[in-house]
């Protein structure tokens, strides 16, 4: 039986270390340093305490790498939203459910089918037209869709999923 050359074994071990390193502490997220503005709970594999993932504005701003430009039924003219794809947030917390309950500051809640919402391009906005979103202006977080890209996104099914003033997400 031939032995595997040492260099091949070392190369395979290096590749395995690179691939597995991001998952070494897959169950722990950094603790928020500031006031928590979003709490995610439910079917998660990554949390930062008590089975929940808590995020302050700085952590969410750090994830905000997505810009969506669209009109909405609640605003005048085309708006620019900065935030992150809903899929990115769900990946960050290791979500494994099929639905997501979004709960607003006033306790309004809507359930979103995860696969459909991700496929439709759902984003979590943290800025509108370059400015942090205040509670007065539907902030601090708002689930938005690219409404102008597909007429079905302007139906009640999707408009009801466009929860603003989000404080909590529950993955089922």
C-alpha positions, -999 to 999 in steps of 0.1 A, spaced: 0 0 0 14 34 -10 15 61 16 1 96 10 29 121 6 34 142 36 29 175 16 -5 163 5 -16 154 41 -4 189 53 -22 206 24 -54 187 32 -51 196 69 -46 233 60 -77 233 38 -98 216 65 -86 242 91 -95 271 68 -130 256 60 -138 246 96 -123 277 114 -154 299 109 -175 271 124 -153 264 154 -173 287 177 -205 285 156 -227 286 187 -215 319 201 -221 354 188 -204 385 203 -223 401 231 -238 435 223 -218 464 237 -247 489 234 -284 490 238 -301 460 222 -324 469 194 -331 434 180 -335 401 196 -337 369 176 -349 337 192 -363 302 183 -346 276 162 -310 291 163 -276 275 165 -257 307 172 -266 329 202 -250 352 227 -269 341 258 -300 324 270 -307 308 236 -312 342 220 -292 364 196 -292 400 207 -279 428 185 -271 465 192 -271 491 164 -233 488 159 -235 451 152 -264 456 128 -246 485 111 -216 462 106 -238 437 88 -254 464 67 -239 459 33 -270 458 11 -288 487 -6 -323 485 -19 -339 513 -39 -377 511 -43 -409 529 -37 -432 518 -9 -469 523 -3 -460 541 29 -435 567 16 -434 593 -11 -413 586 -41 -384 562 -45 -365 555 -12 -330 540 -7 -328 515 22 -295 503 36 -294 471 56 -288 435 51 -306 406 33 -329 388 56 -310 356 45 -277 371 59 -292 377 93 -307 342 94 -274 327 84 -256 347 111 -278 332 138 -278 297 123 -316 297 118 -331 264 110 -368 270 109 -393 275 80 -411 306 93 -402 338 110 -424 359 133 -416 396 132 -428 415 162 -429 453 163 -425 477 192 -463 481 194 -467 443 194 -479 441 158 -467 407 145 -466 390 111 -454 356 102 -432 353 71 -425 320 53 -386 321 53 -380 305 19 -405 327 1 -394 359 18 -357 352 11 -365 343 -26 -385 376 -29 -355 396 -18 -366 406 18 -341 429 35 -339 444 69 -334 481 66 -315 501 93 -311 533 73 -335 551 49 -320 576 25 -287 575 43 -301 583 77 -306 559 107 -343 551 110 -359 565 141 -390 550 157 -409 579 144 -399 570 108 -406 532 110 -373 524 126 -351 512 140 -356 482 117 -380 476 88 -385 445 67 -387 458 31 -390 440 -3 -380 453 -37 -417 463 -43 -409 479 -77 -394 447 -91 -424 424 -90 -461 433 -88 -468 404 -65 -447 421 -38 -474 448 -36 -501 424 -27 -515 422 9 -495 390 15 -462 408 12 -473 442 24 -484 426 57 -449 410 60 -433 445 57 -431 450 95 -415 482 107 -403 491 142 -391 456 146 -379 446 181 -379 408 179 -378 380 154 -387 344 163 -376 315 141 -399 285 140 
